[in-house]
Amino acid sequence: MKIALMDSGIGLLAAAAAVRRLRPDVDLVLSSDPGSMPWGPRTPEDVTARALAVAEAAAQHRPDALIVACNTASVRALSALRARLEPEVPVIGTVPAIKPAAAGGGPVAIWATPATTGSPYQRGLIGEFAEGVSVTEVACPGLADAVEHGDQEGIDAAIAAAAERTPGDVRAVVLGCTHYELVAERIRTAVQQP
């Protein structure tokens, strides 16, 4: 079996590592667009065009499935990707883990790119899976870009700013961008209760 993964940049590596842990037997095809990263500030049309180009490059390797390892691309381009590639290549979107976080009873914070935060897609997930749970959407401008470029000061500043906007009583923080997994321990430290 061959699984393709696509993302704007190095968030792809965290997603690929997760797939590798779950399915060490599969071949992985990684396709990204680091020269155009971050996708978050781009228009929906631009994200869709870039996502289609990256997905089509991956599809040339004839994968059995394509994982869109980018929340921004899932929010903005998932339907276009499915229309272009399915049924030949099933397309699996990446969505914030709202359902398992809300199952704990909340309150929950969702850290995501500005494009994902407040999007109808994410709001739909909150409505469907977090009914009755207090959910705070926390936009993290600049965090994915800082992670992509290894900008330690930028990472620290973006995490600190997002932590300030995160309610102190949250029981779970959902990482709504694959880049954030690469700095998850720093995020955990920033939002821990004293």
C-alpha contacts under 8 A as a table, 3 or more apart, distances in Angstrom:
res1	aa1	res2	aa2	distance
1	M	25	D	7.84
1	M	26	V	5.21
1	M	27	D	6.30
1	M	63	P	7.64
1	M	64	D	6.38
2	K	26	V	5.57
2	K	27	D	4.60
2	K	28	L	5.80
2	K	29	V	7.28
2	K	62	R	7.81
2	K	63	P	4.89
2	K	64	D	5.42
2	K	65	A	7.22
3	I	26	V	6.84
3	I	27	D	6.25
3	I	28	L	5.09
3	I	29	V	6.21
3	I	63	P	5.28
3	I	64	D	5.76
3	I	65	A	5.19
3	I	66	L	5.98
3	I	67	I	7.42
4	A	28	L	5.63
4	A	29	V	4.37
4	A	30	L	5.85
4	A	31	S	7.43
4	A	58	A	6.18
4	A	59	A	7.64
4	A	63	P	5.77
4	A	64	D	7.77
4	A	65	A	6.22
4	A	66	L	4.66
4	A	67	I	6.15
5	L	12	L	7.01
5	L	15	A	7.81
5	L	16	A	7.04
5	L	28	L	7.33
5	L	29	V	6.18
5	L	30	L	5.11
5	L	31	S	6.24
5	L	58	A	7.66
5	L	66	L	5.63
5	L	67	I	4.69
5	L	68	V	5.99
5	L	69	A	6.12
6	M	12	L	6.47
6	M	30	L	6.03
6	M	31	S	4.77
6	M	32	S	5.52
6	M	54	V	6.66
6	M	55	A	6.50
6	M	58	A	7.51
6	M	66	L	7.46
6	M	67	I	6.42
6	M	68	V	5.23
6	M	69	A	5.54
6	M	70	C	7.28
7	D	10	I	7.52
7	D	11	G	6.66
7	D	12	L	5.30
7	D	31	S	6.78
7	D	32	S	5.05
7	D	33	D	6.99
7	D	51	A	7.91
7	D	54	V	7.92
7	D	68	V	6.46
7	D	69	A	5.22
7	D	70	C	5.11
7	D	73	A	7.74
8	S	11	G	7.48
8	S	12	L	7.55
8	S	32	S	5.11
8	S	33	D	4.74
8	S	34	P	5.67
8	S	36	S	7.20
8	S	37	M	5.47
8	S	38	P	6.56
8	S	39	W	6.45
8	S	51	A	8.00
8	S	70	C	7.04
9	G	12	L	6.10
9	G	32	S	5.52
9	G	33	D	5.87
9	G	34	P	4.57
9	G	37	M	6.15
9	G	38	P	7.62
9	G	148	E	6.67
10	I	13	L	5.40
10	I	14	A	7.57
10	I	32	S	7.98
10	I	34	P	7.58
10	I	148	E	6.03
10	I	179	H	6.66
11	G	14	A	5.57
11	G	15	A	6.70
11	G	69	A	7.46
11	G	70	C	7.49
11	G	148	E	7.72
11	G	177	C	7.63
11	G	178	T	4.60
11	G	179	H	3.98
11	G	180	Y	7.52
11	G	181	E	7.65
11	G	182	L	7.38
12	L	15	A	5.18
12	L	16	A	6.03
12	L	30	L	7.42
12	L	32	S	7.43
12	L	69	A	6.07
12	L	70	C	7.70
12	L	178	T	6.90
12	L	179	H	7.66
13	L	16	A	5.01
13	L	17	A	6.07
14	A	17	A	5.12
14	A	18	A	6.32
14	A	178	T	6.62
14	A	179	H	7.38
14	A	181	E	6.55
14	A	182	L	6.62
15	A	18	A	5.12
15	A	19	V	6.33
15	A	69	A	6.20
15	A	178	T	6.73
16	A	19	V	5.10
16	A	20	R	6.01
16	A	28	L	7.62
16	A	30	L	7.85
17	A	20	R	4.96
17	A	21	R	6.18
18	A	21	R	5.18
18	A	22	L	6.40
19	V	22	L	5.14
19	V	23	R	5.77
19	V	24	P	7.59
20	R	23	R	5.09
20	R	24	P	4.77
20	R	25	D	7.90
20	R	26	V	7.62
21	R	24	P	5.91
23	R	26	V	5.91
29	V	58	A	6.66
29	V	61	H	7.47
29	V	63	P	7.64
30	L	58	A	7.10
31	S	54	V	5.97
31	S	55	A	7.22
31	S	57	A	6.99
31	S	58	A	5.72
32	S	54	V	6.07
33	D	36	S	5.71
33	D	37	M	6.47
33	D	50	R	7.67
33	D	54	V	6.72
34	P	37	M	4.98
34	P	38	P	7.80
36	S	39	W	6.90
37	M	145	D	7.09
37	M	148	E	7.95
38	P	41	P	6.90
38	P	42	R	7.86
38	P	144	A	6.91
38	P	145	D	5.75
39	W	42	R	5.41
39	W	47	V	6.08
39	W	72	T	6.92
39	W	73	A	7.78
40	G	47	V	8.00
40	G	72	T	6.01
40	G	113	T	6.01
40	G	114	P	6.49
40	G	115	A	5.13
40	G	116	T	7.65
41	P	114	P	7.32
41	P	115	A	6.61
42	R	46	D	6.06
42	R	47	V	6.14
43	T	46	D	5.16
43	T	47	V	6.22
44	P	47	V	5.14
44	P	48	T	6.07
44	P	76	R	5.63
44	P	77	A	7.56
45	E	48	T	5.09
45	E	49	A	6.19
46	D	49	A	5.10
46	D	50	R	6.11
47	V	50	R	5.18
47	V	51	A	5.88
47	V	72	T	7.95
47	V	73	A	6.47
47	V	76	R	6.72
47	V	77	A	6.85
48	T	51	A	5.08
48	T	52	L	6.02
48	T	73	A	7.05
48	T	76	R	6.42
48	T	77	A	4.73
48	T	80	A	7.13
49	A	52	L	5.20
49	A	53	A	6.31
50	R	53	A	5.13
50	R	54	V	6.25
51	A	54	V	5.18
51	A	55	A	5.96
51	A	73	A	6.41
51	A	77	A	6.80
51	A	81	L	7.55
52	L	55	A	5.05
52	L	56	E	5.93
52	L	77	A	7.93
52	L	80	A	7.65
52	L	81	L	6.13
53	A	56	E	5.19
53	A	57	A	6.25
54	V	57	A	5.18
54	V	58	A	6.41
55	A	58	A	5.06
55	A	59	A	6.06
55	A	66	L	7.72
55	A	81	L	7.42
56	E	59	A	4.85
56	E	60	Q	6.38
56	E	85	L	7.99
57	A	60	Q	5.47
57	A	61	H	7.62
58	A	61	H	5.74
58	A	62	R	7.58
58	A	63	P	7.54
58	A	66	L	7.92
59	A	62	R	5.21
59	A	63	P	6.19
59	A	66	L	7.83
59	A	85	L	7.89
59	A	89	V	7.45
62	R	89	V	7.88
63	P	66	L	6.81
63	P	89	V	6.82
64	D	89	V	5.99
64	D	90	P	7.20
65	A	89	V	5.21
65	A	90	P	4.88
65	A	91	V	6.06
65	A	92	I	7.47
66	L	89	V	6.59
66	L	90	P	6.19
66	L	91	V	4.87
66	L	92	I	6.10
67	I	91	V	5.98
67	I	92	I	4.74
67	I	93	G	6.06
67	I	94	T	7.28
68	V	71	N	7.75
68	V	73	A	6.99
68	V	74	S	6.44
68	V	78	L	7.90
68	V	91	V	7.10
68	V	92	I	5.99
68	V	93	G	4.92
68	V	94	T	5.85
69	A	74	S	7.99
69	A	93	G	6.98
69	A	94	T	5.53
69	A	178	T	6.69
70	C	73	A	5.32
70	C	74	S	6.15
70	C	93	G	7.80
70	C	94	T	6.09
70	C	177	C	6.50
70	C	178	T	6.13
71	N	74	S	4.90
71	N	75	V	6.01
71	N	93	G	7.67
71	N	94	T	5.54
71	N	95	V	5.85
71	N	96	P	7.35
71	N	116	T	6.75
71	N	176	G	6.48
71	N	177	C	5.64
71	N	178	T	7.25
72	T	75	V	5.10
72	T	76	R	6.01
72	T	113	T	7.32
72	T	115	A	6.20
72	T	116	T	5.62
72	T	177	C	7.70
73	A	76	R	5.10
73	A	77	A	5.12
73	A	78	L	6.50
74	S	77	A	5.60
74	S	78	L	4.71
74	S	93	G	5.30
74	S	94	T	6.04
74	S	95	V	7.11
75	V	78	L	6.51
75	V	116	T	6.41
75	V	119	S	7.33
75	V	121	Y	5.86
75	V	122	Q	7.52
77	A	80	A	5.29
77	A	81	L	6.11
78	L	81	L	5.08
78	L	82	R	6.15
78	L	91	V	7.90
78	L	93	G	6.54
79	S	82	R	5.14
79	S	83	A	6.09
80	A	83	A	5.02
80	A	84	R	6.17
81	L	84	R	5.21
81	L	85	L	6.05
81	L	86	E	7.94
81	L	91	V	7.12
82	R	85	L	5.32
82	R	86	E	5.20
82	R	87	P	7.95
82	R	90	P	7.31
82	R	91	V	5.80
83	A	86	E	6.05
85	L	88	E	6.10
85	L	89	V	5.43
85	L	90	P	7.12
85	L	91	V	7.35
86	E	89	V	5.01
86	E	90	P	5.38
86	E	91	V	6.91
87	P	90	P	5.94
95	V	122	Q	7.97
95	V	176	G	7.05
96	P	110	I	7.65
96	P	122	Q	7.86
96	P	174	V	6.45
96	P	175	L	6.52
96	P	176	G	4.70
96	P	177	C	7.61
97	A	100	P	6.04
97	A	101	A	6.41
97	A	174	V	6.10
97	A	175	L	7.59
97	A	176	G	7.58
98	I	101	A	5.22
98	I	102	A	5.93
98	I	110	I	7.82
98	I	125	L	7.05
98	I	126	I	6.67
98	I	129	F	6.57
98	I	130	A	6.90
98	I	174	V	6.73
99	K	102	A	5.27
99	K	103	A	6.17
99	K	129	F	4.93
99	K	130	A	6.43
100	P	103	A	5.06
100	P	104	G	7.04
101	A	104	G	5.76
101	A	105	G	7.75
101	A	106	G	7.15
101	A	108	V	6.76
101	A	172	A	6.03
101	A	173	V	7.70
101	A	174	V	6.95
102	A	105	G	5.43
102	A	106	G	5.48
102	A	107	P	7.60
102	A	108	V	6.64
102	A	129	F	7.03
102	A	130	A	5.26
102	A	133	V	6.37
103	A	106	G	7.50
103	A	130	A	7.65
104	G	171	R	7.84
105	G	133	V	6.27
106	G	133	V	5.46
106	G	134	S	6.06
106	G	135	V	7.37
106	G	170	V	6.58
106	G	171	R	5.66
106	G	172	A	6.87
107	P	133	V	6.08
107	P	134	S	4.71
107	P	135	V	5.91
107	P	136	T	7.93
107	P	169	D	6.78
107	P	170	V	4.70
107	P	171	R	5.62
107	P	172	A	7.02
108	V	133	V	7.46
108	V	134	S	6.20
108	V	135	V	4.78
108	V	136	T	6.31
108	V	170	V	5.21
108	V	171	R	5.94
108	V	172	A	4.99
108	V	173	V	5.89
108	V	174	V	7.36
109	A	135	V	5.58
109	A	136	T	4.64
109	A	137	E	5.83
109	A	138	V	6.70
109	A	166	T	6.61
109	A	167	P	7.70
109	A	170	V	6.42
109	A	172	A	6.39
109	A	173	V	4.77
109	A	174	V	6.14
110	I	135	V	7.30
110	I	136	T	6.25
110	I	137	E	4.92
110	I	138	V	5.76
110	I	173	V	5.70
110	I	174	V	4.61
110	I	175	L	6.19
110	I	176	G	6.28
111	W	117	T	7.77
111	W	137	E	6.39
111	W	138	V	4.81
111	W	139	A	5.98
111	W	140	C	6.38
111	W	162	A	7.64
111	W	173	V	6.92
111	W	174	V	6.08
111	W	175	L	5.28
111	W	176	G	5.47
111	W	177	C	7.63
112	A	115	A	7.90
112	A	116	T	5.93
112	A	117	T	5.69
112	A	137	E	7.61
112	A	138	V	6.41
112	A	139	A	5.34
112	A	140	C	5.80
112	A	175	L	6.51
112	A	176	G	4.40
112	A	177	C	5.57
113	T	116	T	5.33
113	T	117	T	6.06
113	T	139	A	5.49
113	T	140	C	5.35
113	T	141	P	6.09
113	T	143	L	7.85
113	T	144	A	7.45
113	T	176	G	7.34
113	T	177	C	6.74
114	P	117	T	5.05
114	P	118	G	7.73
114	P	139	A	4.95
114	P	140	C	6.41
114	P	141	P	6.06
115	A	118	G	7.59
115	A	119	S	6.75
116	T	119	S	5.31
116	T	121	Y	7.89
116	T	122	Q	6.63
116	T	176	G	7.71
117	T	122	Q	6.92
117	T	137	E	6.02
117	T	138	V	6.79
117	T	139	A	5.65
118	G	122	Q	6.50
118	G	123	R	6.23
118	G	137	E	6.98
119	S	122	Q	5.33
119	S	123	R	6.09
120	P	123	R	4.98
120	P	124	G	5.91
121	Y	124	G	5.12
121	Y	125	L	6.47
122	Q	125	L	5.05
122	Q	126	I	6.27
123	R	126	I	5.02
123	R	127	G	6.14
124	G	127	G	5.05
124	G	128	E	6.06
125	L	128	E	5.05
125	L	129	F	5.82
125	L	130	A	7.58
126	I	129	F	5.39
126	I	130	A	4.98
126	I	131	E	7.02
126	I	135	V	7.60
127	G	130	A	5.83
127	G	131	E	5.65
128	E	131	E	6.53
130	A	133	V	5.32
130	A	134	S	7.84
130	A	135	V	7.56
136	T	166	T	7.33
136	T	167	P	7.72
138	V	162	A	6.45
138	V	165	R	6.71
138	V	166	T	6.76
139	A	162	A	7.08
140	C	143	L	5.76
140	C	158	A	6.42
140	C	159	I	7.53
140	C	161	A	7.85
140	C	162	A	5.87
141	P	144	A	7.69
141	P	158	A	6.95
142	G	145	D	5.26
142	G	146	A	6.01
142	G	154	G	7.43
142	G	155	I	7.96
142	G	158	A	6.36
143	L	146	A	5.10
143	L	147	V	6.15
143	L	154	G	7.13
143	L	155	I	5.74
143	L	158	A	5.35
143	L	159	I	7.09
143	L	180	Y	7.62
144	A	147	V	5.11
144	A	148	E	6.06
144	A	177	C	7.56
144	A	179	H	5.55
144	A	180	Y	6.75
145	D	148	E	4.99
145	D	149	H	6.27
146	A	149	H	5.26
146	A	150	G	5.90
146	A	151	D	4.85
146	A	152	Q	7.15
146	A	154	G	5.35
146	A	155	I	5.35
147	V	150	G	5.09
147	V	151	D	6.35
147	V	152	Q	7.71
147	V	155	I	6.27
147	V	179	H	6.53
147	V	180	Y	7.60
147	V	182	L	7.58
147	V	183	V	7.67
148	E	151	D	7.83
148	E	179	H	7.35
150	G	155	I	7.97
151	D	154	G	5.20
151	D	155	I	6.09
152	Q	155	I	5.01
152	Q	156	D	6.16
153	E	156	D	5.11
153	E	157	A	6.08
154	G	157	A	5.09
154	G	158	A	6.02
155	I	158	A	5.27
155	I	159	I	6.04
156	D	159	I	5.23
156	D	160	A	6.00
157	A	160	A	5.12
157	A	161	A	6.11
158	A	161	A	5.16
158	A	162	A	6.17
159	I	162	A	5.15
159	I	163	A	5.95
159	I	186	R	7.81
159	I	187	I	6.32
159	I	190	A	7.09
160	A	163	A	5.04
160	A	164	E	6.25
160	A	190	A	6.72
161	A	164	E	5.23
161	A	165	R	6.68
162	A	165	R	5.15
162	A	166	T	6.30
163	A	166	T	4.99
163	A	187	I	7.85
163	A	190	A	6.08
163	A	191	V	5.70
164	E	167	P	7.74
166	T	170	V	7.60
166	T	191	V	7.50
167	P	170	V	5.95
168	G	191	V	7.53
168	G	193	Q	7.02
170	V	173	V	7.14
175	L	178	T	7.40
175	L	180	Y	6.17
175	L	181	E	6.89
176	G	180	Y	7.55
177	C	180	Y	5.51
177	C	181	E	7.47
178	T	181	E	5.67
178	T	182	L	7.69
179	H	182	L	5.70
179	H	183	V	7.61
180	Y	183	V	5.38
180	Y	184	A	5.96
181	E	184	A	4.78
183	V	186	R	5.42
183	V	187	I	6.42
184	A	187	I	5.02
184	A	188	R	6.07
185	E	188	R	4.99
185	E	189	T	6.20
186	R	189	T	5.12
186	R	190	A	6.21
187	I	190	A	5.05
187	I	191	V	6.39
188	R	191	V	5.49
188	R	192	Q	6.11
189	T	192	Q	5.40
